[in-house]
């Protein structure tokens, strides 16, 4: 009998959101097909993402 690896709980469906957890920002983005993409980013990465989005869609 083989043991299975532990599974992480699904983040579930929900709106796009960003929360501060310690020194990190946790960004949850809904994806097609259900569920959400969860990213842990720092402040420098968040600023870089902001600049990329401004270039793409404007202020």
C-alpha positions as CSV (number, residue, x, y, z in Angstrom):
1,X,0.0,0.0,0.0
2,X,1.4,3.4,-1.0
3,X,1.0,6.5,1.1
4,X,-0.2,9.6,-0.7
5,X,1.5,13.0,-0.4
6,X,-0.4,15.6,1.7
7,X,-2.6,17.8,-0.3
8,X,-2.8,21.5,0.4
9,X,-6.3,22.9,0.8
10,X,-7.8,24.6,-2.3
11,X,-8.1,28.4,-2.0
12,X,-11.6,28.2,-3.4
13,X,-13.3,30.6,-5.8
14,X,-13.5,34.2,-5.0
15,X,-12.7,37.8,-6.1
16,X,-9.2,39.1,-6.9
17,X,-7.6,40.3,-3.6
18,X,-4.3,41.2,-2.0
19,X,-3.6,40.8,1.7
20,X,-0.5,41.6,3.8
21,X,0.8,38.6,5.7
22,X,4.0,39.4,7.6
23,X,6.5,41.0,5.1
24,X,4.8,39.4,2.1
25,X,1.8,40.3,0.0
26,X,-0.5,37.4,-0.9
27,X,-2.3,38.0,-4.2
28,X,-5.2,35.7,-5.1
29,X,-6.4,35.9,-8.8
30,X,-9.4,34.0,-10.1
31,X,-8.6,31.7,-13.0
32,X,-10.6,30.1,-15.8
33,X,-12.0,26.8,-14.8
34,X,-12.4,27.7,-11.2
35,X,-10.1,28.2,-8.3
36,X,-7.6,31.0,-7.8
37,X,-3.9,31.5,-8.6
38,X,-2.1,32.4,-5.3
39,X,1.1,34.4,-5.4
40,X,3.4,35.5,-2.6
41,X,5.3,38.7,-3.6
42,X,7.3,41.3,-1.8
43,X,7.0,45.1,-2.0
44,X,9.6,45.4,-4.8
45,X,7.8,42.8,-6.9
46,X,4.5,44.5,-6.3
47,X,5.9,47.8,-7.5
48,X,7.3,46.2,-10.6
49,X,3.9,44.5,-11.3
50,X,2.2,47.9,-10.8
51,X,4.5,49.5,-13.4
52,X,3.8,46.7,-15.9
53,X,0.1,47.0,-15.4
54,X,0.3,50.8,-15.9
55,X,2.2,50.3,-19.1
56,X,-0.4,47.8,-20.3
57,X,-3.7,49.6,-19.3
58,X,-2.7,53.1,-18.3
59,X,-3.3,54.9,-15.0
